Every structure is written in C-alpha cells, then in structure tokens.
Amino acid sequence: MTPGKKLQGLVAAAITPMTPDGQINLLVIRQYVDYLVSEQNVKSVFVNGTTGEGLSLSIQERKQLAEEWVCQGKDKLDHVIIHVGALSLPESQELARHAAAIGASGIAVIAPFFFKPTNKDELIDFLEKVASEASAVPFYYYHIPPLTGVKIRVEELLDGIKERIPTFQGVKFSGTDLLDLAQCINKNEREQFAFLYGVDEQLLGALAIGADGAVGSTYNYLGRKTNLMLQAFAKPDLALARKYQSVFSSFSPGNFSTSSSN
C-alpha cells in the first residue's frame, strides 16, 4: 500500500468469498488481489462494505477479512479501505482500532441506520467517536442514503468537519443527488478531500462535476473497461466515454439493485 497517496480512480467494493457451508473463504483473497491488479487494473479495495455484506458478518469475521486483505495487498494494492461501521458504537470503535493496528490505509463508516441521527451534529458526534479510535488513519464518511435512510446532506456535513475529525479525508458518495455532490466539490476548493462516487451506472455524470473516482461492485469485473472510460473522459473524448458508460446498460436493472448500494 502507498502511504499518503490520495484515494482516487477505481476502488473495487470487495465481495466476501464464502465456502459452501457459509464460512468466509480467506484462501482465495490472494488470488482475488492478483486478479484485480492484473486483469482489471484496479489497485484499491473497499472491504466489509455493502457488497461485502459486512454488516451481516460477525466482528471476528470482519477482522479476519480485514487482516487478510491488508496482508495480501501489501506491495500490490495502493489502498485497502476497511469499512468499520456498525449499529453498535463500541463495536465500530473496536473495528477502527483493529484496522489501525493491522495497517489499513483508511477506514470508512456509514451513518447509524436504526436509531438514526436527525441532524449534522448528531452524525458528526458518532463519526468522531469512531475516528478518534484510529487517530493516525485516514477517515472517510460512507454516505449511502438508499440503505441507511439518513439523508443529511454531505455538503452540510463538510462545514467544520476537519476541526472535529482531523483525519477526515473524504466521502464515499453512494447517493443519486448529484447537486449535493457538486456542492461538496465546489466547497473543496483546495482539493483536500476525495469524493468517490458509488453509483456505478451514473459514474460519468459524477466525473463531469468533479468526482475523484469511484467505489463499486462492478469494478470487480468491469474495472478495465471503466478505466478506459476514465481515460476517455480525461482526454476529453466524451463520445467515447459515453460508449464505455453504456456498457452498464447491457445489464438488467436487477444487476444494479446493489450497485447503488456499494
């Protein structure tokens, strides 16, 4: 992993491999890392998120997965971001401490989604208490209102967040409100924060307003094509970029039912 390197480009939302009897299959993660790097040209991963079904796993399983990804990603991956969010604050803090101890390159946290925060201050209070347990690790807010039901605008959340959470580095933005995302990016004049988009089939629209890259499930198998889209957009060759984005339309809507929840 590359300390200090800004999180950008494509990040694969890692699937949790399982054995037929429902146990996590750690043995295939080395092969998984090699496949992402060599076949998909994707060098960053987001572990124990929605695609990885992290909230359905035990704390011990989440720790084992985090350890294996960090171990196997050494000298191969640029970033291993560990999602440590949980409904229980102490459990989330425990996972944050563990991620720091094993050398994760970043941690991310979703908003509590049963007893939901009702305003910005309540949400930052929760995030701050988790981030403080890994005080040397870059921290990302995982904004996913379709699943959490927490619709506090990220643009509002950014005001003063660095003072409360010094390790705050950016947002995994898995919502469809591109106006909110655009306002976040406009506020980020010094480009100190990273904004990674999480709705794969709308990535080109997010790039157009300044997103730094994306976190998604489809980059596990469409990473190479999506990287070509990023290159076309950077040229800029918008016609070619649209062609690559249209690859997603060949999948049924059912395939995208989770892509906006990466």
N, C-alpha and C positions, 0 to 999 in steps of 0.2 A: 504494500500500500504506500501511497505517496503523501507524507505529512505536509500539510499546508497548501496542497493543491486544491483550487476551488472546485466544488462539485458542479459539474456541467456535463453536457452531452447526454448520452443514453445510460440509464440505470435500469437494470433488469429487476423487476419485482420477483424475487425468487420463490419458486414453488417448493413446498416441503415434500421431499420424497418419502414415500411410505412403503413398508413391506405389506404383503397380502394380509397379514394379521393385524395391521393397524399400528405398527411400531414405526418410529421415524428411522429412515434408512440413511445413516451417516456415511456409509461406504461409497455412495455414488457421488458425493459432493465434489470430490477431487476431479472426477470425470466431468461433472457439471461445470466447474470453473473452467476447465480446459476447453470445453465445447463453447461456452460463451465467448471466450477470448479468441479462439482460433476460427470458429465457424460464424459467429455473429458480430465479431469486432466490438463487443460490449465489455467494458473493463471496470464496471462498478455494479454493485448489487445492493438491494434493499431487502433485508432479511426479517422474517417474522411479521410481515405486514399482512394486508388483506389477502393477497394472492397466496401467501404462505400459510394462511389460516392461523396466524399467531395467537389470536385470542381464543382459539379452540384448543390450544395446546397447554400442557402443564408448564409451570415455571421451570421445572427441571428440563423438560424437552426444549423449551425456548433457549435455555442456557447451553444445552448441548449443541444445538444448531448454530448458535452464535459462535461458539468456540470452534466448531469445525469449519465454518465459513472463513473466520479470521485466520485459522491455521492454513487452510488450503489456498487462501487468497494471497498469502504472503509472497511478495515478489512477482505476483501475476496480476492482481487487481489494483486499481487506483484507489477505490473506496469500498469499504464494507460498512454500510449504514445499518445499524440494528434498531428495529422498532421495539421500544420498551414500554409502550403504552399499555395500561391495564385499568380496569374499573377500580381496583384497589390501589390507593396511593402508596402504601408500604411495598406492595409487590412491584409497582412501577419503579420505585426508588431502588429496590433490590436489584432489578434488572439493569438499571442505569449503572449502579456500582459495579455489577458484573461486567457489563460492556466496557467500562473504563479499565477494569483490571485485566481483561484479555487483549486490550489494544485495538478495540474497534475505532474506525476513523470518524465515526459520528453516531449520534443517537437521534431518534425521532419519536414523537409522542402525539397520539391523537387526543382529542378532547374527550373527557368522560361522557358517556352517552346514555347512562341510565338516569342518574341524578345529574342533569345537565347544568353546566354553567349558564347563567342567564345574561351575563354581560362580560365585557372585556376584562375587567379587573378580576372577576372570579376565575376566568380561564387562565389568565397570566399567573394567578396565585398557584394554581395546580401545576402549570408548566414549570414555574420557578422552583417549586419544591422538588420536582424530579431532576431538573437540570443541575441543581446545586449538589446533587449526589455524584455527579461526574463533572467536576468543575474544570477539568482540562480538556474535555471532549466537545467538539462542535455539536451544536444542538439545532434541530430542525423541528418546526411545527408541522404536523401532518394534518392538513385541512381536508376533510372528506365529509362534507355535509350530507350527501345522499345516504350515508350509513349512520353517522352519529346524530343527525338531526340538529347539530349545533351550527347555526347559520350566522354567527358573529363574523362580520366582515374582516377579512385579513388586513385590509388597508387600515382599518381602525386599530387592529391589534398591534400594528407596527409602531404606533406612536409610543415612544418611551420604553419599548421592549428591551432594547440593548442595555438600558440602565438597570432593569430588573434581572435580565438574563444576559450576563456579559458574553457567554459562549454562543449566543444566538447567531446562526449563520444563514438561515433562510427558511423556505417553505416548500413542502411537497403539496402542491395545489391540485387536489383531485375534485374540483368543483367545475361547474359549467359557466359560472359567472365571470366571463372574460372582462367585463368592465371592472370588477373588483381586482382582478389580476393586473389589468392595465394600470389602475391607480396605484397599486403596490409598486409596480416597476417604475412609474413616474416619480414616486416618492424616493426611490432608491437611486438618487442622482449620482452618488459616489460609487455605486455598484458594489457596495459592501456585502449585500445579501445575494443569495442564489434563489431563483424561483424555478422550480422543476415542475413541469405540468404532468398531470396524472390521468388525463382522459385521452387515451391513445388516438382515437379516431378524430380528435379535434386538435391534434398537435400543431398542424400547420398554422391554424388560427392563432394559437398561443405564441408560436415563434414570431408571427407578424407583429405582435405587440411587445416582443422583447423577452420572452421566456429564455432561460439559460439552457434548457434541455428538458428531459422528461424521465419520469419513473413509470414503468408499466409492465404488465404481464406479457404483452405481445412482443416485447423486445427479447424475450427468451427465444423466439423463433423467427421474428421479423426484424431482428436487430440490424442485419446487414443492409436490408432494403431501406430501413428507416434512416440509417446513417447516410445512405445515398441521397435521401430526401434532405437531410440537414446540409449536405454538401451543395445540392442544387439550390437550396434557399440562400446559402451564403454567397453564391456567385454574383448576382442573383439570377436564377433561371426559374421563375415562378411556375411556368408551364410544366417544366419537368418535375418540380417539387409537387405540384398538384397531381401529377401522374403517379408518383410514388405514394402520396397520401391516399389515393383512390384504391390502393391495394387493400385497405381495410374494408372497403365497401363490398369486397368479394366474400366477406364473412357474413354469416347471418346475424341479425340483431341479438340473437341469443348468445353469440360468442362475445358480444360487447357488454353483456349484462354485468360482468365483473370488471371489464377494462376501465370503466369509470370509477371503479372502487379499488384501484390498485394500491 
